[in-house]
Amino acid sequence: MPAPPILTVAQVTRQIKDAVEGNFPQVFVLGEVSNCTLAGSGHIYFTLKDDAAQLRAVIWRNTAARLRFDVRDGLEVIAAGPVEVYEARGAYQLIVEQLVPQGVGALELAFRQMCAKLEAEGLFDPERKRPLPRFPRRIALVTSPTGAAVRDMLQVITRRWPAVDLVIVPVAVQGEGAAAQIAAALRSVHRIPQVDVVIAGRGGGSLEDLWAFNEEIVARALFECPIPVVSAVGHEIDVTIADLVADRRALTPSEAGELVVPHRDEVLADLARLTQRLMQGLRSRSAAARAQLDALASRRVLTRPLERLHDESRRLDELDLRMQRALKQRVERARQQLAANSAALSALSPLKVLERGYSVTHRGDTGAVVRSADQVAPGETIRTRLHSGEVLSRVEQIAPR
């Protein structure tokens, strides 16, 4: 028998590649995504699996950039594209050119994923939403200048509050590049002088038509806008991510016009009511003040202002008389007490004793009182004090007792 041809690995792989790619130029595969990896190059690598087998798959960068939703593990999809053999590894893989999620549309899935992401970051928090100014000076309308929405907003706003200034910031509201234009307008609208509030929106349409207002770039521009923003996208049943991030959501563009400005007639009516209340309040205050003034004017202190002065003068005179009488009494009592004390002291005075014939003898040299004959000696001088005058004597003899 002739020897079988011997092939190289590359030759065998090439034949397998030709056979596989020739027989599977386009396949539609239903499976679950697992081991999903987003490479730095932008390519997405993952595995499609079911209960019995697995199939490697790749989405090249250009195709991945067009996907509306994120490819994640556990997502059930239908992947469409050719099967190719990667010769360097001898492995085959599905080159995904279309990817359709199962159970929910691609746009709906992208909407849900984006909502979950932005909500987790706090872009939907009610606490960060700002109130709208009561009387805005200037309003910026970020919308298409040719759509029905801008006409509705202009008509409603100018009818309700003609004094406000309106600035139209023209942008595309659907199609390629619309989201970037809307985001750029929101980031630059604060440079327009005296803009107090912004309305961003458009009229109704399909989910695809409104998709620009679901883009992440628009959501973050709304979040970062330093001026309060009203989102007015589509009709009442349409809800976009812009509606959830904006400071206020209007169900329609016309309602947005009603939200940002008051109605002139209502303001005038409020002013009339306030004027009436103010006049009534002033009348009531005036009447109360008049009654209080009349009550004060009727008081005795005002009708007879000198009566109190006269009463106090009489009282002062009475107190003065009482004080003088009391002072005289105290002086008299003091005089009497002084006389009694003088009499008592006079009765105890040695001079009274001398009046009765007694005398007091003092030594002539020292002046000491002589109480005993032993205190003097013959020849010494003594001085005797009588009731009237003194006698100076010399001691001649001491007589014993």
Secondary structure as a PSIPRED ss2 file (coil, helix, strand):
# PSIPRED VFORMAT (PSIPRED V4.0)

   1 M C   1.000  0.000  0.000
   2 P C   1.000  0.000  0.000
   3 A C   1.000  0.000  0.000
   4 P C   1.000  0.000  0.000
   5 P C   1.000  0.000  0.000
   6 I C   1.000  0.000  0.000
   7 L C   1.000  0.000  0.000
   8 T C   1.000  0.000  0.000
   9 V H   0.000  1.000  0.000
  10 A H   0.000  1.000  0.000
  11 Q H   0.000  1.000  0.000
  12 V H   0.000  1.000  0.000
  13 T H   0.000  1.000  0.000
  14 R H   0.000  1.000  0.000
  15 Q H   0.000  1.000  0.000
  16 I H   0.000  1.000  0.000
  17 K H   0.000  1.000  0.000
  18 D H   0.000  1.000  0.000
  19 A H   0.000  1.000  0.000
  20 V H   0.000  1.000  0.000
  21 E H   0.000  1.000  0.000
  22 G H   0.000  1.000  0.000
  23 N H   0.000  1.000  0.000
  24 F C   1.000  0.000  0.000
  25 P C   1.000  0.000  0.000
  26 Q C   1.000  0.000  0.000
  27 V E   0.000  0.000  1.000
  28 F E   0.000  0.000  1.000
  29 V E   0.000  0.000  1.000
  30 L E   0.000  0.000  1.000
  31 G E   0.000  0.000  1.000
  32 E E   0.000  0.000  1.000
  33 V E   0.000  0.000  1.000
  34 S E   0.000  0.000  1.000
  35 N E   0.000  0.000  1.000
  36 C E   0.000  0.000  1.000
  37 T E   0.000  0.000  1.000
  38 L E   0.000  0.000  1.000
  39 A C   1.000  0.000  0.000
  40 G C   1.000  0.000  0.000
  41 S C   1.000  0.000  0.000
  42 G C   1.000  0.000  0.000
  43 H C   1.000  0.000  0.000
  44 I E   0.000  0.000  1.000
  45 Y E   0.000  0.000  1.000
  46 F E   0.000  0.000  1.000
  47 T E   0.000  0.000  1.000
  48 L E   0.000  0.000  1.000
  49 K E   0.000  0.000  1.000
  50 D C   1.000  0.000  0.000
  51 D C   1.000  0.000  0.000
  52 A C   1.000  0.000  0.000
  53 A C   1.000  0.000  0.000
  54 Q E   0.000  0.000  1.000
  55 L E   0.000  0.000  1.000
  56 R E   0.000  0.000  1.000
  57 A E   0.000  0.000  1.000
  58 V E   0.000  0.000  1.000
  59 I E   0.000  0.000  1.000
  60 W C   1.000  0.000  0.000
  61 R H   0.000  1.000  0.000
  62 N H   0.000  1.000  0.000
  63 T H   0.000  1.000  0.000
  64 A H   0.000  1.000  0.000
  65 A C   1.000  0.000  0.000
  66 R C   1.000  0.000  0.000
  67 L C   1.000  0.000  0.000
  68 R C   1.000  0.000  0.000
  69 F C   1.000  0.000  0.000
  70 D C   1.000  0.000  0.000
  71 V C   1.000  0.000  0.000
  72 R C   1.000  0.000  0.000
  73 D C   1.000  0.000  0.000
  74 G C   1.000  0.000  0.000
  75 L C   1.000  0.000  0.000
  76 E E   0.000  0.000  1.000
  77 V E   0.000  0.000  1.000
  78 I E   0.000  0.000  1.000
  79 A E   0.000  0.000  1.000
  80 A E   0.000  0.000  1.000
  81 G E   0.000  0.000  1.000
  82 P C   1.000  0.000  0.000
  83 V E   0.000  0.000  1.000
  84 E E   0.000  0.000  1.000
  85 V E   0.000  0.000  1.000
  86 Y E   0.000  0.000  1.000
  87 E C   1.000  0.000  0.000
  88 A C   1.000  0.000  0.000
  89 R C   1.000  0.000  0.000
  90 G C   1.000  0.000  0.000
  91 A E   0.000  0.000  1.000
  92 Y E   0.000  0.000  1.000
  93 Q E   0.000  0.000  1.000
  94 L E   0.000  0.000  1.000
  95 I E   0.000  0.000  1.000
  96 V C   1.000  0.000  0.000
  97 E C   1.000  0.000  0.000
  98 Q E   0.000  0.000  1.000
  99 L E   0.000  0.000  1.000
 100 V E   0.000  0.000  1.000
 101 P E   0.000  0.000  1.000
 102 Q C   1.000  0.000  0.000
 103 G C   1.000  0.000  0.000
 104 V C   1.000  0.000  0.000
 105 G C   1.000  0.000  0.000
 106 A H   0.000  1.000  0.000
 107 L H   0.000  1.000  0.000
 108 E H   0.000  1.000  0.000
 109 L H   0.000  1.000  0.000
 110 A H   0.000  1.000  0.000
 111 F H   0.000  1.000  0.000
 112 R H   0.000  1.000  0.000
 113 Q H   0.000  1.000  0.000
 114 M H   0.000  1.000  0.000
 115 C H   0.000  1.000  0.000
 116 A H   0.000  1.000  0.000
 117 K H   0.000  1.000  0.000
 118 L H   0.000  1.000  0.000
 119 E H   0.000  1.000  0.000
 120 A H   0.000  1.000  0.000
 121 E C   1.000  0.000  0.000
 122 G C   1.000  0.000  0.000
 123 L C   1.000  0.000  0.000
 124 F C   1.000  0.000  0.000
 125 D C   1.000  0.000  0.000
 126 P H   0.000  1.000  0.000
 127 E H   0.000  1.000  0.000
 128 R H   0.000  1.000  0.000
 129 K C   1.000  0.000  0.000
 130 R C   1.000  0.000  0.000
 131 P C   1.000  0.000  0.000
 132 L C   1.000  0.000  0.000
 133 P C   1.000  0.000  0.000
 134 R C   1.000  0.000  0.000
 135 F C   1.000  0.000  0.000
 136 P C   1.000  0.000  0.000
 137 R C   1.000  0.000  0.000
 138 R E   0.000  0.000  1.000
 139 I E   0.000  0.000  1.000
 140 A E   0.000  0.000  1.000
 141 L E   0.000  0.000  1.000
 142 V E   0.000  0.000  1.000
 143 T E   0.000  0.000  1.000
 144 S C   1.000  0.000  0.000
 145 P C   1.000  0.000  0.000
 146 T C   1.000  0.000  0.000
 147 G C   1.000  0.000  0.000
 148 A H   0.000  1.000  0.000
 149 A H   0.000  1.000  0.000
 150 V H   0.000  1.000  0.000
 151 R H   0.000  1.000  0.000
 152 D H   0.000  1.000  0.000
 153 M H   0.000  1.000  0.000
 154 L H   0.000  1.000  0.000
 155 Q H   0.000  1.000  0.000
 156 V H   0.000  1.000  0.000
 157 I H   0.000  1.000  0.000
 158 T H   0.000  1.000  0.000
 159 R H   0.000  1.000  0.000
 160 R H   0.000  1.000  0.000
 161 W C   1.000  0.000  0.000
 162 P C   1.000  0.000  0.000
 163 A C   1.000  0.000  0.000
 164 V C   1.000  0.000  0.000
 165 D E   0.000  0.000  1.000
 166 L E   0.000  0.000  1.000
 167 V E   0.000  0.000  1.000
 168 I E   0.000  0.000  1.000
 169 V E   0.000  0.000  1.000
 170 P E   0.000  0.000  1.000
 171 V C   1.000  0.000  0.000
 172 A C   1.000  0.000  0.000
 173 V C   1.000  0.000  0.000
 174 Q C   1.000  0.000  0.000
 175 G C   1.000  0.000  0.000
 176 E C   1.000  0.000  0.000
 177 G C   1.000  0.000  0.000
 178 A H   0.000  1.000  0.000
 179 A H   0.000  1.000  0.000
 180 A H   0.000  1.000  0.000
 181 Q H   0.000  1.000  0.000
 182 I H   0.000  1.000  0.000
 183 A H   0.000  1.000  0.000
 184 A H   0.000  1.000  0.000
 185 A H   0.000  1.000  0.000
 186 L H   0.000  1.000  0.000
 187 R H   0.000  1.000  0.000
 188 S H   0.000  1.000  0.000
 189 V H   0.000  1.000  0.000
 190 H H   0.000  1.000  0.000
 191 R H   0.000  1.000  0.000
 192 I C   1.000  0.000  0.000
 193 P C   1.000  0.000  0.000
 194 Q C   1.000  0.000  0.000
 195 V E   0.000  0.000  1.000
 196 D E   0.000  0.000  1.000
 197 V E   0.000  0.000  1.000
 198 V E   0.000  0.000  1.000
 199 I E   0.000  0.000  1.000
 200 A E   0.000  0.000  1.000
 201 G E   0.000  0.000  1.000
 202 R E   0.000  0.000  1.000
 203 G C   1.000  0.000  0.000
 204 G C   1.000  0.000  0.000
 205 G C   1.000  0.000  0.000
 206 S C   1.000  0.000  0.000
 207 L C   1.000  0.000  0.000
 208 E C   1.000  0.000  0.000
 209 D C   1.000  0.000  0.000
 210 L C   1.000  0.000  0.000
 211 W H   0.000  1.000  0.000
 212 A H   0.000  1.000  0.000
 213 F H   0.000  1.000  0.000
 214 N H   0.000  1.000  0.000
 215 E C   1.000  0.000  0.000
 216 E H   0.000  1.000  0.000
 217 I H   0.000  1.000  0.000
 218 V H   0.000  1.000  0.000
 219 A H   0.000  1.000  0.000
 220 R H   0.000  1.000  0.000
 221 A H   0.000  1.000  0.000
 222 L H   0.000  1.000  0.000
 223 F H   0.000  1.000  0.000
 224 E H   0.000  1.000  0.000
 225 C C   1.000  0.000  0.000
 226 P C   1.000  0.000  0.000
 227 I C   1.000  0.000  0.000
 228 P C   1.000  0.000  0.000
 229 V E   0.000  0.000  1.000
 230 V E   0.000  0.000  1.000
 231 S E   0.000  0.000  1.000
 232 A E   0.000  0.000  1.000
 233 V E   0.000  0.000  1.000
 234 G C   1.000  0.000  0.000
 235 H C   1.000  0.000  0.000
 236 E C   1.000  0.000  0.000
 237 I C   1.000  0.000  0.000
 238 D C   1.000  0.000  0.000
 239 V C   1.000  0.000  0.000
 240 T C   1.000  0.000  0.000
 241 I H   0.000  1.000  0.000
 242 A H   0.000  1.000  0.000
 243 D H   0.000  1.000  0.000
 244 L H   0.000  1.000  0.000
 245 V H   0.000  1.000  0.000
 246 A C   1.000  0.000  0.000
 247 D C   1.000  0.000  0.000
 248 R E   0.000  0.000  1.000
 249 R E   0.000  0.000  1.000
 250 A C   1.000  0.000  0.000
 251 L C   1.000  0.000  0.000
 252 T C   1.000  0.000  0.000
 253 P H   0.000  1.000  0.000
 254 S H   0.000  1.000  0.000
 255 E H   0.000  1.000  0.000
 256 A H   0.000  1.000  0.000
 257 G H   0.000  1.000  0.000
 258 E H   0.000  1.000  0.000
 259 L H   0.000  1.000  0.000
 260 V H   0.000  1.000  0.000
 261 V C   1.000  0.000  0.000
 262 P C   1.000  0.000  0.000
 263 H C   1.000  0.000  0.000
 264 R H   0.000  1.000  0.000
 265 D H   0.000  1.000  0.000
 266 E H   0.000  1.000  0.000
 267 V H   0.000  1.000  0.000
 268 L H   0.000  1.000  0.000
 269 A H   0.000  1.000  0.000
 270 D H   0.000  1.000  0.000
 271 L H   0.000  1.000  0.000
 272 A H   0.000  1.000  0.000
 273 R H   0.000  1.000  0.000
 274 L H   0.000  1.000  0.000
 275 T H   0.000  1.000  0.000
 276 Q H   0.000  1.000  0.000
 277 R H   0.000  1.000  0.000
 278 L H   0.000  1.000  0.000
 279 M H   0.000  1.000  0.000
 280 Q H   0.000  1.000  0.000
 281 G H   0.000  1.000  0.000
 282 L H   0.000  1.000  0.000
 283 R H   0.000  1.000  0.000
 284 S H   0.000  1.000  0.000
 285 R H   0.000  1.000  0.000
 286 S H   0.000  1.000  0.000
 287 A H   0.000  1.000  0.000
 288 A H   0.000  1.000  0.000
 289 A H   0.000  1.000  0.000
 290 R H   0.000  1.000  0.000
 291 A H   0.000  1.000  0.000
 292 Q H   0.000  1.000  0.000
 293 L H   0.000  1.000  0.000
 294 D H   0.000  1.000  0.000
 295 A H   0.000  1.000  0.000
 296 L H   0.000  1.000  0.000
 297 A H   0.000  1.000  0.000
 298 S C   1.000  0.000  0.000
 299 R C   1.000  0.000  0.000
 300 R H   0.000  1.000  0.000
 301 V H   0.000  1.000  0.000
 302 L H   0.000  1.000  0.000
 303 T H   0.000  1.000  0.000
 304 R C   1.000  0.000  0.000
 305 P C   1.000  0.000  0.000
 306 L C   1.000  0.000  0.000
 307 E H   0.000  1.000  0.000
 308 R H   0.000  1.000  0.000
 309 L H   0.000  1.000  0.000
 310 H H   0.000  1.000  0.000
 311 D H   0.000  1.000  0.000
 312 E H   0.000  1.000  0.000
 313 S H   0.000  1.000  0.000
 314 R H   0.000  1.000  0.000
 315 R H   0.000  1.000  0.000
 316 L H   0.000  1.000  0.000
 317 D H   0.000  1.000  0.000
 318 E H   0.000  1.000  0.000
 319 L H   0.000  1.000  0.000
 320 D H   0.000  1.000  0.000
 321 L H   0.000  1.000  0.000
 322 R H   0.000  1.000  0.000
 323 M H   0.000  1.000  0.000
 324 Q H   0.000  1.000  0.000
 325 R H   0.000  1.000  0.000
 326 A H   0.000  1.000  0.000
 327 L H   0.000  1.000  0.000
 328 K H   0.000  1.000  0.000
 329 Q H   0.000  1.000  0.000
 330 R H   0.000  1.000  0.000
 331 V H   0.000  1.000  0.000
 332 E H   0.000  1.000  0.000
 333 R H   0.000  1.000  0.000
 334 A H   0.000  1.000  0.000
 335 R H   0.000  1.000  0.000
 336 Q H   0.000  1.000  0.000
 337 Q H   0.000  1.000  0.000
 338 L H   0.000  1.000  0.000
 339 A H   0.000  1.000  0.000
 340 A H   0.000  1.000  0.000
 341 N H   0.000  1.000  0.000
 342 S H   0.000  1.000  0.000
 343 A H   0.000  1.000  0.000
 344 A H   0.000  1.000  0.000
 345 L H   0.000  1.000  0.000
 346 S H   0.000  1.000  0.000
 347 A H   0.000  1.000  0.000
 348 L H   0.000  1.000  0.000
 349 S C   1.000  0.000  0.000
 350 P H   0.000  1.000  0.000
 351 L H   0.000  1.000  0.000
 352 K H   0.000  1.000  0.000
 353 V H   0.000  1.000  0.000
 354 L H   0.000  1.000  0.000
 355 E H   0.000  1.000  0.000
 356 R C   1.000  0.000  0.000
 357 G C   1.000  0.000  0.000
 358 Y C   1.000  0.000  0.000
 359 S C   1.000  0.000  0.000
 360 V E   0.000  0.000  1.000
 361 T E   0.000  0.000  1.000
 362 H E   0.000  0.000  1.000
 363 R E   0.000  0.000  1.000
 364 G C   1.000  0.000  0.000
 365 D C   1.000  0.000  0.000
 366 T C   1.000  0.000  0.000
 367 G C   1.000  0.000  0.000
 368 A C   1.000  0.000  0.000
 369 V E   0.000  0.000  1.000
 370 V C   1.000  0.000  0.000
 371 R C   1.000  0.000  0.000
 372 S C   1.000  0.000  0.000
 373 A H   0.000  1.000  0.000
 374 D H   0.000  1.000  0.000
 375 Q H   0.000  1.000  0.000
 376 V C   1.000  0.000  0.000
 377 A C   1.000  0.000  0.000
 378 P C   1.000  0.000  0.000
 379 G C   1.000  0.000  0.000
 380 E C   1.000  0.000  0.000
 381 T E   0.000  0.000  1.000
 382 I E   0.000  0.000  1.000
 383 R E   0.000  0.000  1.000
 384 T E   0.000  0.000  1.000
 385 R E   0.000  0.000  1.000
 386 L C   1.000  0.000  0.000
 387 H C   1.000  0.000  0.000
 388 S C   1.000  0.000  0.000
 389 G C   1.000  0.000  0.000
 390 E E   0.000  0.000  1.000
 391 V E   0.000  0.000  1.000
 392 L E   0.000  0.000  1.000
 393 S E   0.000  0.000  1.000
 394 R E   0.000  0.000  1.000
 395 V C   1.000  0.000  0.000
 396 E C   1.000  0.000  0.000
 397 Q C   1.000  0.000  0.000
 398 I C   1.000  0.000  0.000
 399 A C   1.000  0.000  0.000
 400 P C   1.000  0.000  0.000
 401 R C   1.000  0.000  0.000
